[in-house]
Amino acid sequence: MTTPTAPSSEFPDPGPDFGSHEMSALSPTALALVADFFKVLSEPSRLQILCVLKEESRNVSEIVEASGLGQTNVSKHLKILAQAGIISRQS
């Protein structure tokens, strides 16, 4: 069984110039990738799973218990989060 892990518990400070010229300098392809990333995070169940994983790595059964979500639902969302590179799976 694999154990999903969150990459880090804190987001880096974007700095005082965030949003000024950096986003306008991105290519349409890069902007599409950013939009896809936020689409993955727009699902409340995925955010709930990430909150469960924030403190420590857990196996699927522990995530199901802590989140109250069904096992099939958790597995589906873990796959999407892993494909997006937001979490990784440990063996």
N, C-alpha and C positions, 0 to 999 in steps of 0.2 A: 504494500500500500504506500502511496506517496503522500507527502505532507506539504501542502501549499504554504508558501511564505510570502509576506509582503516585503517589498524592497527596502523601505525605510519608513519610520514613523513620522518624519518631518519633511515638509517640502522646503526646498531652498528659498531664501529670500530673493525675489525677482529684482530687487534694487529699485532705486528712485526713478530710473528711466524706463521701467517696464511699461509697455504699451505705447511708447512714443513712436519710435521709428522702426523697432525690431519687427513687428508684425507686418508693417507695410512693405518691408524689404523681403519678406518670404515669398517664394514662388507659389503659384497656384497648387502645385503638387504638395509642397510642404504644408500649406494651409489645409489641404484635404486630409493630410495625415493628422494634423492637430484636431481637426473636426472629428475624425474617426475615433481618436483617443477619448475625446469628451463624450462621444456617443456611447462608448463602452461604459464610462463612468456615470451616465445619465440614468441607469437602471437602479432603482432603490435597493433591490435585493443584492446587487453587486456591491453597493456601498456598505450595506449591512455586513456582508461577508468580509470586506476589507476592514471594517471596524473590529470584527471578531479577531482577525489576523494581526491587528495592530500591536497587540501586546506580546504575542508569541506565535510560533508555528503550531499548527494544529492539524490533525487528520480530519478526514471528511466527517466521520461520526461526531467528533468534537464540535465541528462547525455547525452541523445539523442541530446538535443539542443546544449550543450557545445562541444560535440565531432563531431557532424555531421554524426554520424553512425545511421543506422536504428534501430527502436525500437526492432524488432525481434532479430537483431544482438546483440544489447546491452544486452537484456535479456539472450540470450544464453551465452554470455561471462561472465555476472555476475554470472550465475549459476555455471560455471566452476571455476571462481575465489573463490566463496563461498565454493564449494566442496573441493577445495585445501586448504581452511583455510586462504586464503590471505585477504579476506574481510569478513565482517559479515553483516547480515541484521538486521536492526532495525524495530520494529513494530510501 
